[in-house]
Amino acid sequence: MKIIRSKDFTASRAWGALDITNMNGITTRLHWTNQPYKWHVNEGEEIFAVLNGSVEMRYKENGKELSTVLQAGDIFHASVGTEHVAHPIGEARILVVEREGSV
């Protein structure tokens, strides 16, 4: 059993993570960041839940770049093949559920 106080988690570098669990190849990780990630496509689907802070999520749909601002409590589901990049607005803590080994 674990109790994790996400608001207290800080990593030593942007996108540093606390591994919470691995369930049959699906990982759940808590990330802390204050810097953008990189454009990428995951190997499979991804759930991206903002727990603290705000994140501008940029993504491509039919070759067109779009974006939305995610607030605490918002969830972004990247379906297979969705190219995306997260840009935190200040500090953010994000819960990410994805296939083990995804970018």
SEVEXDREN-560442 format. One line per 3 residues: number of its first residue (from 0); their letters; for each residue x, y negated, z negated of N, C-alpha, C. Coordinates in pm, whole numbers. Layout:
BEGIN
NUM> a> X:Y:Z:X:Y:Z:X:Y:Z; ...
***
This chain:
BEGIN
0> mki> 83:118:0:0:0:0:88:-125:0; 43:-228:71:115:-355:74:15:-469:61; 55:-572:-6:-17:-699:-5:83:-802:47
3> irs> 45:-870:152:134:-966:216:67:-1103:213; 133:-1197:155:85:-1336:152:149:-1407:272; 78:-1408:384:137:-1457:508:185:-1602:497
6> kdf> 115:-1684:422:155:-1825:412:290:-1844:345; 337:-1742:273:467:-1749:206:582:-1694:290; 549:-1632:404:652:-1570:486:723:-1673:574
9> tas> 854:-1674:568:938:-1756:656:1055:-1670:700; 1089:-1678:826:1202:-1603:879:1323:-1694:891; 1439:-1633:909:1563:-1711:922:1582:-1768:1062
12> raw> 1496:-1724:1155:1504:-1773:1294:1364:-1772:1354; 1347:-1850:1459:1219:-1854:1528:1182:-1714:1577; 1059:-1677:1562:1002:-1548:1600:1056:-1431:1518
15> gal> 1119:-1463:1404:1156:-1358:1311:1030:-1288:1264; 1041:-1159:1232:920:-1083:1201:936:-997:1077; 823:-974:1015:811:-877:907:732:-760:965
18> dit> 794:-644:975:725:-525:1025:629:-476:918; 501:-470:951:400:-427:855:374:-278:867; 348:-233:989:325:-89:1009:340:-52:1155
21> nmn> 355:79:1177:357:137:1310:260:254:1305; 150:241:1378:48:345:1379:47:411:1516; 113:527:1523:117:603:1649:164:520:1767
24> git> 270:443:1747:329:365:1855:271:226:1874; 178:186:1788:122:51:1792:174:-22:1669; 247:-131:1691:307:-203:1579:223:-323:1540
27> trl> 228:-354:1412:167:-474:1357:279:-549:1287; 301:-673:1330:411:-753:1277:363:-894:1246; 416:-950:1139:391:-1089:1104:510:-1171:1152
30> hwt> 484:-1270:1235:590:-1355:1289:579:-1495:1229; 695:-1555:1208:703:-1697:1172:781:-1764:1284; 737:-1882:1325:812:-1954:1427:783:-2104:1422
33> nqp> 877:-2178:1474:858:-2321:1496:910:-2359:1635; 934:-2258:1718:987:-2277:1853:905:-2193:1953; 898:-2237:2079:829:-2157:2180:897:-2023:2202
36> ykw> 820:-1927:2253:876:-1797:2291:922:-1811:2436; 907:-1710:2516:942:-1714:2658:827:-1652:2737; 814:-1692:2861:712:-1630:2946:739:-1481:2951
39> hvn> 635:-1400:2935:652:-1255:2939:520:-1185:2966; 533:-1058:3001:420:-967:3016:449:-848:2927; 357:-814:2839:377:-701:2750:355:-568:2823
42> ege> 412:-464:2765:388:-329:2816:260:-279:2749; 148:-317:2804:19:-283:2744:-49:-410:2694; -151:-390:2614:-227:-502:2561:-160:-560:2438
45> eif> -200:-682:2403:-147:-747:2282:-259:-826:2215; -263:-817:2084:-351:-901:2003:-261:-1000:1929; -296:-1127:1936:-216:-1236:1883:-310:-1319:1797
48> avl> -300:-1307:1665:-392:-1375:1572:-316:-1481:1494; -357:-1605:1508:-294:-1715:1435:-347:-1714:1291; -256:-1698:1196:-293:-1696:1055:-275:-1832:989
51> ngs> -175:-1908:1039:-141:-2036:977:-82:-2124:1086; -126:-2249:1091:-73:-2342:1191:-155:-2342:1318; -96:-2397:1423:-160:-2406:1554:-59:-2364:1661
54> vem> -111:-2303:1766:-26:-2255:1875:-92:-2289:2008; -17:-2353:2097:-65:-2369:2233:-27:-2243:2308; -127:-2169:2354:-103:-2047:2430:-119:-2080:2577
57> ryk> -11:-2062:2651:-13:-2083:2795:-18:-1945:2861; -98:-1933:2965:-113:-1804:3032:-145:-1827:3179; -125:-1724:3258:-150:-1735:3401:-267:-1645:3437
60> eng> -356:-1703:3517:-474:-1632:3564:-489:-1661:3712; -483:-1557:3795:-488:-1572:3940:-382:-1669:3991; -260:-1662:3931:-148:-1745:3973:-152:-1888:3923
63> kel> -256:-1924:3848:-270:-2060:3798:-238:-2062:3649; -155:-2160:3608:-121:-2174:3466:-232:-2248:3392; -278:-2187:3283:-381:-2243:3198:-329:-2248:3056
66> stv> -398:-2320:2967:-357:-2321:2828:-476:-2349:2738; -462:-2306:2613:-560:-2334:2510:-487:-2347:2378; -542:-2426:2288:-481:-2439:2156:-554:-2346:2060
69> lqa> -478:-2259:1996:-530:-2165:1898:-506:-2221:1759; -609:-2220:1676:-600:-2264:1538:-599:-2142:1446; -571:-2162:1319:-576:-2054:1221:-712:-1986:1230
72> gdi> -709:-1854:1243:-831:-1776:1256:-863:-1738:1400; -798:-1801:1497:-823:-1770:1638:-738:-1651:1682; -792:-1576:1779:-727:-1455:1830:-717:-1465:1982
75> fha> -600:-1432:2035:-577:-1425:2179:-553:-1280:2215; -629:-1228:2311:-610:-1091:2358:-546:-1098:2496; -423:-1049:2506:-356:-1043:2636:-383:-905:2694
78> svg> -463:-900:2798:-490:-773:2862:-365:-729:2941; -366:-607:2988:-252:-554:3062:-220:-647:3179; -94:-688:3189:-50:-771:3299:-65:-921:3280
81> teh> -115:-965:3165:-132:-1108:3141:1:-1174:3108; 49:-1261:3195:173:-1335:3169:137:-1452:3077; 214:-1468:2969:180:-1570:2869:303:-1613:2791
84> vah> 288:-1728:2722:393:-1780:2637:327:-1863:2526; 376:-1846:2405:322:-1918:2290:413:-2036:2254; 353:-2152:2234:423:-2273:2193:362:-2321:2061
87> pig> 427:-2292:1948:371:-2340:1822:374:-2492:1815; 278:-2547:1743:274:-2691:1720:316:-2708:1574; 445:-2728:1553:501:-2723:1418:526:-2577:1381
90> ear> 514:-2545:1253:533:-2406:1208:404:-2327:1226; 418:-2199:1255:301:-2112:1267:337:-1972:1220; 237:-1903:1170:249:-1762:1132:145:-1686:1212
93> ilv> 191:-1581:1278:108:-1509:1374:116:-1360:1346; 1:-1294:1347:-5:-1150:1337:-14:-1095:1478; 81:-1008:1515:85:-953:1650:70:-801:1644
96> ver> -24:-749:1721:-47:-605:1732:-21:-568:1877; 75:-477:1899:113:-442:2035:183:-307:2038; 203:-257:2157:274:-130:2174:418:-146:2127
99> egs> 468:-47:2057:606:-47:2009:702:-71:2124; 798:-162:2102:898:-191:2204:859:-298:2303; 737:-353:2291:697:-461:2382:784:-583:2359
102> v> 790:-668:2460:869:-791:2451:812:-881:2345
***
